[in-house]
Amino acid sequence: MTQITAMFVMFVLYGVLPAAGLYLGYRGIKKVTAPKMLEYKAMPQLGYIPEKSLPVDVKTALDQINDKGEKLRVIYGDTNNDGKIDDKDTVNETYIMIQNLMDRHVPMAVADYRRLHDLDVGDGARADTTKIKHSNVTGKEALLDVLSTINTQFDDLLNASYHQDGQKLLATNRYLQKRFNNPADNQELQKLTNGEDAANSSVDIEAIDRPTDANADRAKAEDIKL
């Protein structure tokens, strides 16, 4: 082993490896001690929120809105039922309302509450216990009222969609029962229809073969040349 090779090995063993170990250890400790972040995939505008900055009941309400909103987006956004929402779908007012609630109103309400929460130098108890001036609710209660209103609206939309699609299924079932439960009647109806068509055809043929007197007179008149 040459002197240069030995120096390189020493550099790796006593320089690079310890530095890499310290860096990885620092990253690992930072990851373990970092606060848990909340992410709502259907509402990306919310961003990543520290779990400790939101009360349990607020997180529960946001989870419900996230799940319901994602379902409603598909129901009212994927109008051509191709499994994706794109330019081929027809945009309606209900879909726009759902988008506005999830992309604008919910993030704004959560951001307002978090500002109230951060005003307290302690553990943020002011937003949970102090009544807002000229009202009878705290910051937390005001946020829960907003989320409850949106949750109720989403429930109404889901129920409306359920009953609408259910009526379609009932109508389809009635049609199929009427179509297939009486095959003998359908065959008789088909025979009668075929018989009427045949009779009408024979009458038409006779009418062509034996024109009326008026038609005959008209034909004779047309044959006269002046």
Residue pairs with C-beta under 8 A, 6 or more apart in sequence:
1 9
35 50
35 51
35 52
36 50
36 51
36 52
37 48
37 49
37 50
37 51
38 48
38 49
38 50
38 51
38 54
38 59
38 62
39 46
39 48
39 49
40 46
40 62
40 63
40 66
41 66
41 70
42 66
42 67
42 69
42 70
42 73
42 102
43 62
43 65
43 66
43 69
43 102
43 103
43 106
43 107
45 102
45 103
45 104
45 107
46 62
46 106
46 107
46 110
47 107
49 110
49 114
51 59
53 114
53 117
53 124
54 62
54 110
54 114
55 128
55 140
57 144
58 110
58 113
58 140
58 143
58 144
58 147
61 144
61 147
61 148
61 151
62 106
62 110
62 147
64 151
65 102
65 106
65 147
65 150
65 151
65 154
68 151
68 154
68 155
68 158
69 98
69 101
69 102
69 154
71 158
72 98
72 154
72 157
72 158
72 161
73 85
73 95
73 98
73 99
73 102
74 85
75 157
75 158
75 161
76 92
76 94
76 95
76 98
76 157
76 161
77 85
77 89
77 91
77 95
77 98
78 84
78 85
78 89
79 89
79 90
79 92
80 88
80 89
80 90
82 88
94 157
98 154
98 157
101 150
101 153
105 146
105 150
106 146
106 147
106 150
109 143
109 146
109 147
110 143
112 143
113 127
113 139
113 140
113 142
113 143
116 126
116 127
116 139
117 124
117 126
117 127
117 139
118 124
119 126
119 127
120 126
120 127
126 139
127 138
127 139
127 140
128 138
128 139
128 140
129 138
130 138
130 139
131 137
131 138
132 138
132 139
132 142
135 142
137 145
179 186
211 219
